């Protein structure tokens, strides 16, 4: 079993997100984040995005969702 298995998918998605922001020429400080899904991979990408200052304003899954203009921390939802 890989030591990084727990967060590998989320970390990969996080790195792809950073590259997309760079490629599109978007200003990272002006971006907010909306998340679809609440699995293990999502948890790890959101934790990484929070660490670099991205504001999470919405998250949803098949059972419903949350939205906040001021944002929230992922650990308050898990």
PDB file with SEQRES, HELIX, SHEET and CRYST1 records, atoms N, CA, C and O in Angstrom:
SEQRES   1 A   78  UNK UNK UNK UNK UNK UNK UNK UNK UNK UNK UNK UNK UNK          
SEQRES   2 A   78  UNK UNK UNK UNK UNK UNK UNK UNK UNK UNK UNK UNK UNK          
SEQRES   3 A   78  UNK UNK UNK UNK UNK UNK UNK UNK UNK UNK UNK UNK UNK          
SEQRES   4 A   78  UNK UNK UNK UNK UNK UNK UNK UNK UNK UNK UNK UNK UNK          
SEQRES   5 A   78  UNK UNK UNK UNK UNK UNK UNK UNK UNK UNK UNK UNK UNK          
SEQRES   6 A   78  UNK UNK UNK UNK UNK UNK UNK UNK UNK UNK UNK UNK UNK          
HELIX    1 AA1 UNK A    8  UNK A   24  1                                  17    
HELIX    2 AA2 UNK A   28  UNK A   30  5                                   3    
HELIX    3 AA3 UNK A   40  UNK A   51  1                                  12    
HELIX    4 AA4 UNK A   74  UNK A   76  5                                   3    
SHEET    1 AA1 3 UNK A  32  UNK A  36  0                                        
SHEET    2 AA1 3 UNK A  55  UNK A  61  1                                        
SHEET    3 AA1 3 UNK A  64  UNK A  67 -1                                        
CRYST1    1.000    1.000    1.000  90.00  90.00  90.00 P 1           1          
ATOM      1  N   UNK A   1       0.840  -1.184   0.000  1.00  0.00           N  
ATOM      2  CA  UNK A   1       0.000   0.000   0.000  1.00  0.00           C  
ATOM      3  C   UNK A   1       0.884   1.248   0.000  1.00  0.00           C  
ATOM      4  O   UNK A   1       1.873   1.312   0.731  1.00  0.00           O  
ATOM      5  N   UNK A   2       0.535   2.215  -0.803  1.00  0.00           N  
ATOM      6  CA  UNK A   2       1.288   3.460  -0.904  1.00  0.00           C  
ATOM      7  C   UNK A   2       0.999   4.372   0.282  1.00  0.00           C  
ATOM      8  O   UNK A   2      -0.144   4.475   0.727  1.00  0.00           O  
ATOM      9  N   UNK A   3       2.021   5.024   0.785  1.00  0.00           N  
ATOM     10  CA  UNK A   3       1.832   5.970   1.890  1.00  0.00           C  
ATOM     11  C   UNK A   3       1.023   7.187   1.467  1.00  0.00           C  
ATOM     12  O   UNK A   3       0.372   7.814   2.303  1.00  0.00           O  
ATOM     13  N   UNK A   4       1.053   7.530   0.191  1.00  0.00           N  
ATOM     14  CA  UNK A   4       0.338   8.716  -0.291  1.00  0.00           C  
ATOM     15  C   UNK A   4      -1.047   8.367  -0.825  1.00  0.00           C  
ATOM     16  O   UNK A   4      -1.750   9.255  -1.308  1.00  0.00           O  
ATOM     17  N   UNK A   5      -1.453   7.125  -0.753  1.00  0.00           N  
ATOM     18  CA  UNK A   5      -2.712   6.685  -1.346  1.00  0.00           C  
ATOM     19  C   UNK A   5      -3.906   7.492  -0.841  1.00  0.00           C  
ATOM     20  O   UNK A   5      -4.809   7.801  -1.617  1.00  0.00           O  
ATOM     21  N   UNK A   6      -3.924   7.830   0.420  1.00  0.00           N  
ATOM     22  CA  UNK A   6      -5.066   8.514   1.018  1.00  0.00           C  
ATOM     23  C   UNK A   6      -5.372   9.849   0.355  1.00  0.00           C  
ATOM     24  O   UNK A   6      -6.540  10.207   0.204  1.00  0.00           O  
ATOM     25  N   UNK A   7      -4.350  10.586  -0.040  1.00  0.00           N  
ATOM     26  CA  UNK A   7      -4.590  11.922  -0.590  1.00  0.00           C  
ATOM     27  C   UNK A   7      -4.116  12.088  -2.036  1.00  0.00           C  
ATOM     28  O   UNK A   7      -4.127  13.204  -2.555  1.00  0.00           O  
ATOM     29  N   UNK A   8      -3.703  11.014  -2.689  1.00  0.00           N  
ATOM     30  CA  UNK A   8      -3.115  11.122  -4.030  1.00  0.00           C  
ATOM     31  C   UNK A   8      -4.074  11.731  -5.058  1.00  0.00           C  
ATOM     32  O   UNK A   8      -3.671  12.603  -5.827  1.00  0.00           O  
ATOM     33  N   UNK A   9      -5.314  11.295  -5.085  1.00  0.00           N  
ATOM     34  CA  UNK A   9      -6.266  11.821  -6.072  1.00  0.00           C  
ATOM     35  C   UNK A   9      -6.513  13.307  -5.861  1.00  0.00           C  
ATOM     36  O   UNK A   9      -6.504  14.087  -6.813  1.00  0.00           O  
ATOM     37  N   UNK A  10      -6.732  13.694  -4.613  1.00  0.00           N  
ATOM     38  CA  UNK A  10      -6.954  15.101  -4.315  1.00  0.00           C  
ATOM     39  C   UNK A  10      -5.747  15.959  -4.632  1.00  0.00           C  
ATOM     40  O   UNK A  10      -5.888  17.072  -5.139  1.00  0.00           O  
ATOM     41  N   UNK A  11      -4.553  15.446  -4.335  1.00  0.00           N  
ATOM     42  CA  UNK A  11      -3.332  16.196  -4.623  1.00  0.00           C  
ATOM     43  C   UNK A  11      -3.153  16.378  -6.127  1.00  0.00           C  
ATOM     44  O   UNK A  11      -2.753  17.449  -6.582  1.00  0.00           O  
ATOM     45  N   UNK A  12      -3.448  15.335  -6.897  1.00  0.00           N  
ATOM     46  CA  UNK A  12      -3.356  15.438  -8.354  1.00  0.00           C  
ATOM     47  C   UNK A  12      -4.339  16.449  -8.915  1.00  0.00           C  
ATOM     48  O   UNK A  12      -3.992  17.240  -9.792  1.00  0.00           O  
ATOM     49  N   UNK A  13      -5.558  16.425  -8.412  1.00  0.00           N  
ATOM     50  CA  UNK A  13      -6.564  17.392  -8.863  1.00  0.00           C  
ATOM     51  C   UNK A  13      -6.179  18.811  -8.470  1.00  0.00           C  
ATOM     52  O   UNK A  13      -6.414  19.755  -9.225  1.00  0.00           O  
ATOM     53  N   UNK A  14      -5.588  18.962  -7.292  1.00  0.00           N  
ATOM     54  CA  UNK A  14      -5.110  20.266  -6.836  1.00  0.00           C  
ATOM     55  C   UNK A  14      -4.038  20.807  -7.783  1.00  0.00           C  
ATOM     56  O   UNK A  14      -4.087  21.972  -8.177  1.00  0.00           O  
ATOM     57  N   UNK A  15      -3.073  19.966  -8.146  1.00  0.00           N  
ATOM     58  CA  UNK A  15      -2.007  20.398  -9.056  1.00  0.00           C  
ATOM     59  C   UNK A  15      -2.562  20.743 -10.431  1.00  0.00           C  
ATOM     60  O   UNK A  15      -2.096  21.691 -11.063  1.00  0.00           O  
ATOM     61  N   UNK A  16      -3.547  19.991 -10.903  1.00  0.00           N  
ATOM     62  CA  UNK A  16      -4.198  20.313 -12.186  1.00  0.00           C  
ATOM     63  C   UNK A  16      -4.927  21.654 -12.100  1.00  0.00           C  
ATOM     64  O   UNK A  16      -4.925  22.433 -13.054  1.00  0.00           O  
ATOM     65  N   UNK A  17      -5.544  21.911 -10.962  1.00  0.00           N  
ATOM     66  CA  UNK A  17      -6.247  23.187 -10.767  1.00  0.00           C  
ATOM     67  C   UNK A  17      -5.268  24.354 -10.809  1.00  0.00           C  
ATOM     68  O   UNK A  17      -5.538  25.370 -11.450  1.00  0.00           O  
ATOM     69  N   UNK A  18      -4.142  24.214 -10.135  1.00  0.00           N  
ATOM     70  CA  UNK A  18      -3.129  25.277 -10.164  1.00  0.00           C  
ATOM     71  C   UNK A  18      -2.642  25.528 -11.588  1.00  0.00           C  
ATOM     72  O   UNK A  18      -2.448  26.677 -11.985  1.00  0.00           O  
ATOM     73  N   UNK A  19      -2.447  24.465 -12.352  1.00  0.00           N  
ATOM     74  CA  UNK A  19      -1.991  24.604 -13.733  1.00  0.00           C  
ATOM     75  C   UNK A  19      -3.058  25.264 -14.599  1.00  0.00           C  
ATOM     76  O   UNK A  19      -2.730  26.092 -15.449  1.00  0.00           O  
ATOM     77  N   UNK A  20      -4.326  24.914 -14.401  1.00  0.00           N  
ATOM     78  CA  UNK A  20      -5.422  25.548 -15.148  1.00  0.00           C  
ATOM     79  C   UNK A  20      -5.452  27.048 -14.884  1.00  0.00           C  
ATOM     80  O   UNK A  20      -5.582  27.841 -15.816  1.00  0.00           O  
ATOM     81  N   UNK A  21      -5.334  27.436 -13.630  1.00  0.00           N  
ATOM     82  CA  UNK A  21      -5.328  28.854 -13.265  1.00  0.00           C  
ATOM     83  C   UNK A  21      -4.180  29.573 -13.970  1.00  0.00           C  
ATOM     84  O   UNK A  21      -4.356  30.669 -14.502  1.00  0.00           O  
ATOM     85  N   UNK A  22      -3.002  28.946 -13.968  1.00  0.00           N  
ATOM     86  CA  UNK A  22      -1.838  29.542 -14.627  1.00  0.00           C  
ATOM     87  C   UNK A  22      -2.060  29.646 -16.143  1.00  0.00           C  
ATOM     88  O   UNK A  22      -1.813  30.698 -16.734  1.00  0.00           O  
ATOM     89  N   UNK A  23      -2.519  28.577 -16.760  1.00  0.00           N  
ATOM     90  CA  UNK A  23      -2.736  28.551 -18.216  1.00  0.00           C  
ATOM     91  C   UNK A  23      -3.768  29.585 -18.668  1.00  0.00           C  
ATOM     92  O   UNK A  23      -3.611  30.208 -19.718  1.00  0.00           O  
ATOM     93  N   UNK A  24      -4.811  29.762 -17.878  1.00  0.00           N  
ATOM     94  CA  UNK A  24      -5.881  30.696 -18.234  1.00  0.00           C  
ATOM     95  C   UNK A  24      -5.511  32.147 -17.925  1.00  0.00           C  
ATOM     96  O   UNK A  24      -6.189  33.074 -18.369  1.00  0.00           O  
ATOM     97  N   UNK A  25      -4.440  32.340 -17.166  1.00  0.00           N  
ATOM     98  CA  UNK A  25      -4.028  33.691 -16.811  1.00  0.00           C  
ATOM     99  C   UNK A  25      -4.923  34.333 -15.766  1.00  0.00           C  
ATOM    100  O   UNK A  25      -4.975  35.558 -15.657  1.00  0.00           O  
ATOM    101  N   UNK A  26      -5.624  33.517 -15.002  1.00  0.00           N  
ATOM    102  CA  UNK A  26      -6.506  34.032 -13.957  1.00  0.00           C  
ATOM    103  C   UNK A  26      -5.692  34.488 -12.756  1.00  0.00           C  
ATOM    104  O   UNK A  26      -4.623  33.943 -12.480  1.00  0.00           O  
ATOM    105  N   UNK A  27      -6.193  35.477 -12.052  1.00  0.00           N  
ATOM    106  CA  UNK A  27      -5.553  35.946 -10.828  1.00  0.00           C  
ATOM    107  C   UNK A  27      -6.013  35.059  -9.669  1.00  0.00           C  
ATOM    108  O   UNK A  27      -7.186  35.104  -9.300  1.00  0.00           O  
ATOM    109  N   UNK A  28      -5.130  34.267  -9.096  1.00  0.00           N  
ATOM    110  CA  UNK A  28      -5.531  33.352  -8.020  1.00  0.00           C  
ATOM    111  C   UNK A  28      -6.214  34.032  -6.846  1.00  0.00           C  
ATOM    112  O   UNK A  28      -7.081  33.436  -6.206  1.00  0.00           O  
ATOM    113  N   UNK A  29      -5.838  35.268  -6.552  1.00  0.00           N  
ATOM    114  CA  UNK A  29      -6.415  35.966  -5.403  1.00  0.00           C  
ATOM    115  C   UNK A  29      -7.857  36.396  -5.627  1.00  0.00           C  
ATOM    116  O   UNK A  29      -8.543  36.755  -4.671  1.00  0.00           O  
ATOM    117  N   UNK A  30      -8.331  36.369  -6.868  1.00  0.00           N  
ATOM    118  CA  UNK A  30      -9.701  36.777  -7.169  1.00  0.00           C  
ATOM    119  C   UNK A  30     -10.649  35.587  -7.332  1.00  0.00           C  
ATOM    120  O   UNK A  30     -11.847  35.780  -7.540  1.00  0.00           O  
ATOM    121  N   UNK A  31     -10.134  34.372  -7.242  1.00  0.00           N  
ATOM    122  CA  UNK A  31     -10.940  33.184  -7.476  1.00  0.00           C  
ATOM    123  C   UNK A  31     -11.612  32.682  -6.206  1.00  0.00           C  
ATOM    124  O   UNK A  31     -11.058  32.771  -5.111  1.00  0.00           O  
ATOM    125  N   UNK A  32     -12.827  32.149  -6.382  1.00  0.00           N  
ATOM    126  CA  UNK A  32     -13.496  31.403  -5.327  1.00  0.00           C  
ATOM    127  C   UNK A  32     -13.717  29.987  -5.847  1.00  0.00           C  
ATOM    128  O   UNK A  32     -13.613  29.738  -7.048  1.00  0.00           O  
ATOM    129  N   UNK A  33     -14.018  29.076  -4.951  1.00  0.00           N  
ATOM    130  CA  UNK A  33     -14.108  27.664  -5.302  1.00  0.00           C  
ATOM    131  C   UNK A  33     -15.504  27.127  -5.012  1.00  0.00           C  
ATOM    132  O   UNK A  33     -16.093  27.395  -3.964  1.00  0.00           O  
ATOM    133  N   UNK A  34     -16.017  26.357  -5.978  1.00  0.00           N  
ATOM    134  CA  UNK A  34     -17.273  25.621  -5.827  1.00  0.00           C  
ATOM    135  C   UNK A  34     -16.932  24.155  -6.044  1.00  0.00           C  
ATOM    136  O   UNK A  34     -16.263  23.810  -7.019  1.00  0.00           O  
ATOM    137  N   UNK A  35     -17.383  23.295  -5.148  1.00  0.00           N  
ATOM    138  CA  UNK A  35     -17.043  21.878  -5.183  1.00  0.00           C  
ATOM    139  C   UNK A  35     -18.294  21.040  -5.406  1.00  0.00           C  
ATOM    140  O   UNK A  35     -19.320  21.269  -4.766  1.00  0.00           O  
ATOM    141  N   UNK A  36     -18.210  20.064  -6.318  1.00  0.00           N  
ATOM    142  CA  UNK A  36     -19.274  19.079  -6.513  1.00  0.00           C  
ATOM    143  C   UNK A  36     -18.739  17.731  -6.053  1.00  0.00           C  
ATOM    144  O   UNK A  36     -17.761  17.223  -6.601  1.00  0.00           O  
ATOM    145  N   UNK A  37     -19.372  17.164  -5.062  1.00  0.00           N  
ATOM    146  CA  UNK A  37     -18.960  15.869  -4.528  1.00  0.00           C  
ATOM    147  C   UNK A  37     -18.346  16.033  -3.154  1.00  0.00           C  
ATOM    148  O   UNK A  37     -17.805  17.090  -2.829  1.00  0.00           O  
ATOM    149  N   UNK A  38     -18.428  14.994  -2.352  1.00  0.00           N  
ATOM    150  CA  UNK A  38     -17.927  15.085  -0.975  1.00  0.00           C  
ATOM    151  C   UNK A  38     -17.125  13.857  -0.577  1.00  0.00           C  
ATOM    152  O   UNK A  38     -17.149  13.458   0.587  1.00  0.00           O  
ATOM    153  N   UNK A  39     -16.426  13.260  -1.509  1.00  0.00           N  
ATOM    154  CA  UNK A  39     -15.635  12.071  -1.197  1.00  0.00           C  
ATOM    155  C   UNK A  39     -14.249  12.401  -0.687  1.00  0.00           C  
ATOM    156  O   UNK A  39     -13.911  13.564  -0.465  1.00  0.00           O  
ATOM    157  N   UNK A  40     -13.454  11.368  -0.504  1.00  0.00           N  
ATOM    158  CA  UNK A  40     -12.104  11.494   0.016  1.00  0.00           C  
ATOM    159  C   UNK A  40     -11.227  12.383  -0.871  1.00  0.00           C  
ATOM    160  O   UNK A  40     -10.481  13.222  -0.366  1.00  0.00           O  
ATOM    161  N   UNK A  41     -11.315  12.200  -2.186  1.00  0.00           N  
ATOM    162  CA  UNK A  41     -10.514  13.014  -3.095  1.00  0.00           C  
ATOM    163  C   UNK A  41     -10.843  14.488  -2.983  1.00  0.00           C  
ATOM    164  O   UNK A  41      -9.949  15.334  -2.978  1.00  0.00           O  
ATOM    165  N   UNK A  42     -12.124  14.793  -2.894  1.00  0.00           N  
ATOM    166  CA  UNK A  42     -12.566  16.187  -2.762  1.00  0.00           C  
ATOM    167  C   UNK A  42     -12.033  16.792  -1.471  1.00  0.00           C  
ATOM    168  O   UNK A  42     -11.551  17.925  -1.466  1.00  0.00           O  
ATOM    169  N   UNK A  43     -12.116  16.054  -0.395  1.00  0.00           N  
ATOM    170  CA  UNK A  43     -11.627  16.565   0.886  1.00  0.00           C  
ATOM    171  C   UNK A  43     -10.178  17.023   0.761  1.00  0.00           C  
ATOM    172  O   UNK A  43      -9.826  18.101   1.239  1.00  0.00           O  
ATOM    173  N   UNK A  44      -9.349  16.224   0.131  1.00  0.00           N  
ATOM    174  CA  UNK A  44      -7.922  16.554   0.049  1.00  0.00           C  
ATOM    175  C   UNK A  44      -7.636  17.708  -0.921  1.00  0.00           C  
ATOM    176  O   UNK A  44      -6.734  18.506  -0.666  1.00  0.00           O  
ATOM    177  N   UNK A  45      -8.372  17.811  -2.005  1.00  0.00           N  
ATOM    178  CA  UNK A  45      -8.154  18.962  -2.892  1.00  0.00           C  
ATOM    179  C   UNK A  45      -8.578  20.251  -2.186  1.00  0.00           C  
ATOM    180  O   UNK A  45      -7.888  21.266  -2.280  1.00  0.00           O  
ATOM    181  N   UNK A  46      -9.700  20.212  -1.487  1.00  0.00           N  
ATOM    182  CA  UNK A  46     -10.171  21.417  -0.789  1.00  0.00           C  
ATOM    183  C   UNK A  46      -9.211  21.822   0.320  1.00  0.00           C  
ATOM    184  O   UNK A  46      -8.939  23.009   0.495  1.00  0.00           O  
ATOM    185  N   UNK A  47      -8.692  20.850   1.076  1.00  0.00           N  
ATOM    186  CA  UNK A  47      -7.710  21.181   2.116  1.00  0.00           C  
ATOM    187  C   UNK A  47      -6.490  21.866   1.500  1.00  0.00           C  
ATOM    188  O   UNK A  47      -5.968  22.828   2.064  1.00  0.00           O  
ATOM    189  N   UNK A  48      -6.040  21.382   0.360  1.00  0.00           N  
ATOM    190  CA  UNK A  48      -4.883  21.997  -0.312  1.00  0.00           C  
ATOM    191  C   UNK A  48      -5.218  23.387  -0.804  1.00  0.00           C  
ATOM    192  O   UNK A  48      -4.401  24.298  -0.670  1.00  0.00           O  
ATOM    193  N   UNK A  49      -6.400  23.575  -1.370  1.00  0.00           N  
ATOM    194  CA  UNK A  49      -6.801  24.902  -1.840  1.00  0.00           C  
ATOM    195  C   UNK A  49      -6.940  25.883  -0.676  1.00  0.00           C  
ATOM    196  O   UNK A  49      -6.564  27.049  -0.795  1.00  0.00           O  
ATOM    197  N   UNK A  50      -7.472  25.416   0.432  1.00  0.00           N  
ATOM    198  CA  UNK A  50      -7.575  26.280   1.620  1.00  0.00           C  
ATOM    199  C   UNK A  50      -6.204  26.725   2.100  1.00  0.00           C  
ATOM    200  O   UNK A  50      -6.029  27.876   2.497  1.00  0.00           O  
ATOM    201  N   UNK A  51      -5.233  25.826   2.066  1.00  0.00           N  
ATOM    202  CA  UNK A  51      -3.886  26.152   2.544  1.00  0.00           C  
ATOM    203  C   UNK A  51      -3.237  27.278   1.750  1.00  0.00           C  
ATOM    204  O   UNK A  51      -2.399  28.005   2.283  1.00  0.00           O  
ATOM    205  N   UNK A  52      -3.617  27.434   0.468  1.00  0.00           N  
ATOM    206  CA  UNK A  52      -3.048  28.513  -0.344  1.00  0.00           C  
ATOM    207  C   UNK A  52      -3.997  29.706  -0.432  1.00  0.00           C  
ATOM    208  O   UNK A  52      -3.815  30.586  -1.273  1.00  0.00           O  
ATOM    209  N   UNK A  53      -5.011  29.735   0.438  1.00  0.00           N  
ATOM    210  CA  UNK A  53      -5.848  30.919   0.564  1.00  0.00           C  
ATOM    211  C   UNK A  53      -7.063  31.002  -0.328  1.00  0.00           C  
ATOM    212  O   UNK A  53      -7.680  32.063  -0.416  1.00  0.00           O  
ATOM    213  N   UNK A  54      -7.432  29.916  -0.997  1.00  0.00           N  
ATOM    214  CA  UNK A  54      -8.637  29.964  -1.825  1.00  0.00           C  
ATOM    215  C   UNK A  54      -9.869  29.879  -0.933  1.00  0.00           C  
ATOM    216  O   UNK A  54      -9.884  29.134   0.046  1.00  0.00           O  
ATOM    217  N   UNK A  55     -10.891  30.638  -1.272  1.00  0.00           N  
ATOM    218  CA  UNK A  55     -12.124  30.669  -0.492  1.00  0.00           C  
ATOM    219  C   UNK A  55     -13.120  29.672  -1.082  1.00  0.00           C  
ATOM    220  O   UNK A  55     -13.458  29.751  -2.263  1.00  0.00           O  
ATOM    221  N   UNK A  56     -13.585  28.739  -0.262  1.00  0.00           N  
ATOM    222  CA  UNK A  56     -14.569  27.743  -0.662  1.00  0.00           C  
ATOM    223  C   UNK A  56     -15.949  28.339  -0.385  1.00  0.00           C  
ATOM    224  O   UNK A  56     -16.311  28.543   0.773  1.00  0.00           O  
ATOM    225  N   UNK A  57     -16.728  28.621  -1.445  1.00  0.00           N  
ATOM    226  CA  UNK A  57     -18.025  29.269  -1.255  1.00  0.00           C  
ATOM    227  C   UNK A  57     -19.206  28.323  -1.400  1.00  0.00           C  
ATOM    228  O   UNK A  57     -20.308  28.650  -0.959  1.00  0.00           O  
ATOM    229  N   UNK A  58     -19.002  27.148  -2.014  1.00  0.00           N  
ATOM    230  CA  UNK A  58     -20.119  26.216  -2.171  1.00  0.00           C  
ATOM    231  C   UNK A  58     -19.601  24.791  -2.296  1.00  0.00           C  
ATOM    232  O   UNK A  58     -18.526  24.543  -2.843  1.00  0.00           O  
ATOM    233  N   UNK A  59     -20.388  23.870  -1.779  1.00  0.00           N  
ATOM    234  CA  UNK A  59     -20.099  22.441  -1.928  1.00  0.00           C  
ATOM    235  C   UNK A  59     -21.420  21.702  -1.967  1.00  0.00           C  
ATOM    236  O   UNK A  59     -22.348  22.027  -1.226  1.00  0.00           O  
ATOM    237  N   UNK A  60     -21.501  20.705  -2.838  1.00  0.00           N  
ATOM    238  CA  UNK A  60     -22.735  19.937  -2.931  1.00  0.00           C  
ATOM    239  C   UNK A  60     -22.439  18.493  -3.307  1.00  0.00           C  
ATOM    240  O   UNK A  60     -21.365  18.167  -3.814  1.00  0.00           O  
ATOM    241  N   UNK A  61     -23.423  17.640  -3.044  1.00  0.00           N  
ATOM    242  CA  UNK A  61     -23.380  16.256  -3.504  1.00  0.00           C  
ATOM    243  C   UNK A  61     -24.806  15.855  -3.862  1.00  0.00           C  
ATOM    244  O   UNK A  61     -25.671  16.721  -3.994  1.00  0.00           O  
ATOM    245  N   UNK A  62     -25.064  14.578  -4.020  1.00  0.00           N  
ATOM    246  CA  UNK A  62     -26.388  14.124  -4.458  1.00  0.00           C  
ATOM    247  C   UNK A  62     -27.482  14.373  -3.428  1.00  0.00           C  
ATOM    248  O   UNK A  62     -28.666  14.270  -3.748  1.00  0.00           O  
ATOM    249  N   UNK A  63     -27.102  14.697  -2.199  1.00  0.00           N  
ATOM    250  CA  UNK A  63     -28.089  14.905  -1.138  1.00  0.00           C  
ATOM    251  C   UNK A  63     -28.385  16.368  -0.838  1.00  0.00           C  
ATOM    252  O   UNK A  63     -29.282  16.662  -0.047  1.00  0.00           O  
ATOM    253  N   UNK A  64     -27.652  17.290  -1.451  1.00  0.00           N  
ATOM    254  CA  UNK A  64     -27.871  18.706  -1.191  1.00  0.00           C  
ATOM    255  C   UNK A  64     -26.574  19.472  -1.208  1.00  0.00           C  
ATOM    256  O   UNK A  64     -25.549  18.965  -1.664  1.00  0.00           O  
ATOM    257  N   UNK A  65     -26.616  20.707  -0.706  1.00  0.00           N  
ATOM    258  CA  UNK A  65     -25.406  21.503  -0.743  1.00  0.00           C  
ATOM    259  C   UNK A  65     -25.446  22.674   0.217  1.00  0.00           C  
ATOM    260  O   UNK A  65     -26.458  22.949   0.861  1.00  0.00           O  
ATOM    261  N   UNK A  66     -24.317  23.352   0.293  1.00  0.00           N  
ATOM    262  CA  UNK A  66     -24.149  24.536   1.130  1.00  0.00           C  
ATOM    263  C   UNK A  66     -23.550  25.645   0.276  1.00  0.00           C  
ATOM    264  O   UNK A  66     -22.737  25.387  -0.610  1.00  0.00           O  
ATOM    265  N   UNK A  67     -23.960  26.882   0.551  1.00  0.00           N  
ATOM    266  CA  UNK A  67     -23.406  28.051  -0.125  1.00  0.00           C  
ATOM    267  C   UNK A  67     -23.231  29.159   0.897  1.00  0.00           C  
ATOM    268  O   UNK A  67     -24.103  29.390   1.735  1.00  0.00           O  
ATOM    269  N   UNK A  68     -22.103  29.837   0.822  1.00  0.00           N  
ATOM    270  CA  UNK A  68     -21.841  30.959   1.719  1.00  0.00           C  
ATOM    271  C   UNK A  68     -20.970  31.977   0.987  1.00  0.00           C  
ATOM    272  O   UNK A  68     -19.878  31.641   0.529  1.00  0.00           O  
ATOM    273  N   UNK A  69     -21.436  33.196   0.874  1.00  0.00           N  
ATOM    274  CA  UNK A  69     -20.636  34.226   0.206  1.00  0.00           C  
ATOM    275  C   UNK A  69     -19.347  34.525   0.958  1.00  0.00           C  
ATOM    276  O   UNK A  69     -18.361  34.954   0.360  1.00  0.00           O  
ATOM    277  N   UNK A  70     -19.354  34.300   2.259  1.00  0.00           N  
ATOM    278  CA  UNK A  70     -18.154  34.543   3.051  1.00  0.00           C  
ATOM    279  C   UNK A  70     -17.218  33.339   3.067  1.00  0.00           C  
ATOM    280  O   UNK A  70     -16.082  33.440   3.530  1.00  0.00           O  
ATOM    281  N   UNK A  71     -17.689  32.206   2.564  1.00  0.00           N  
ATOM    282  CA  UNK A  71     -16.867  31.002   2.509  1.00  0.00           C  
ATOM    283  C   UNK A  71     -16.913  30.226   3.811  1.00  0.00           C  
ATOM    284  O   UNK A  71     -17.431  30.704   4.820  1.00  0.00           O  
ATOM    285  N   UNK A  72     -16.367  29.031   3.773  1.00  0.00           N  
ATOM    286  CA  UNK A  72     -16.284  28.204   4.963  1.00  0.00           C  
ATOM    287  C   UNK A  72     -15.122  27.227   4.834  1.00  0.00           C  
ATOM    288  O   UNK A  72     -14.586  27.022   3.744  1.00  0.00           O  
ATOM    289  N   UNK A  73     -14.744  26.633   5.948  1.00  0.00           N  
ATOM    290  CA  UNK A  73     -13.663  25.659   5.974  1.00  0.00           C  
ATOM    291  C   UNK A  73     -14.242  24.263   5.851  1.00  0.00           C  
ATOM    292  O   UNK A  73     -15.270  23.950   6.451  1.00  0.00           O  
ATOM    293  N   UNK A  74     -13.586  23.438   5.081  1.00  0.00           N  
ATOM    294  CA  UNK A  74     -14.081  22.098   4.792  1.00  0.00           C  
ATOM    295  C   UNK A  74     -14.288  21.278   6.064  1.00  0.00           C  
ATOM    296  O   UNK A  74     -15.220  20.477   6.135  1.00  0.00           O  
ATOM    297  N   UNK A  75     -13.430  21.468   7.070  1.00  0.00           N  
ATOM    298  CA  UNK A  75     -13.571  20.670   8.296  1.00  0.00           C  
ATOM    299  C   UNK A  75     -14.862  20.989   9.040  1.00  0.00           C  
ATOM    300  O   UNK A  75     -15.312  20.178   9.849  1.00  0.00           O  
ATOM    301  N   UNK A  76     -15.468  22.143   8.791  1.00  0.00           N  
ATOM    302  CA  UNK A  76     -16.737  22.453   9.441  1.00  0.00           C  
ATOM    303  C   UNK A  76     -17.892  21.663   8.824  1.00  0.00           C  
ATOM    304  O   UNK A  76     -18.982  21.613   9.395  1.00  0.00           O  
ATOM    305  N   UNK A  77     -17.661  21.048   7.664  1.00  0.00           N  
ATOM    306  CA  UNK A  77     -18.714  20.294   6.984  1.00  0.00           C  
ATOM    307  C   UNK A  77     -18.553  18.788   7.125  1.00  0.00           C  
ATOM    308  O   UNK A  77     -19.516  18.046   6.927  1.00  0.00           O  
ATOM    309  N   UNK A  78     -17.369  18.329   7.461  1.00  0.00           N  
ATOM    310  CA  UNK A  78     -17.130  16.883   7.539  1.00  0.00           C  
ATOM    311  C   UNK A  78     -17.435  16.363   8.896  1.00  0.00           C  
ATOM    312  O   UNK A  78     -17.292  15.166   9.146  1.00  0.00           O  
TER     313      UNK A  78                                                      
END                                                                             
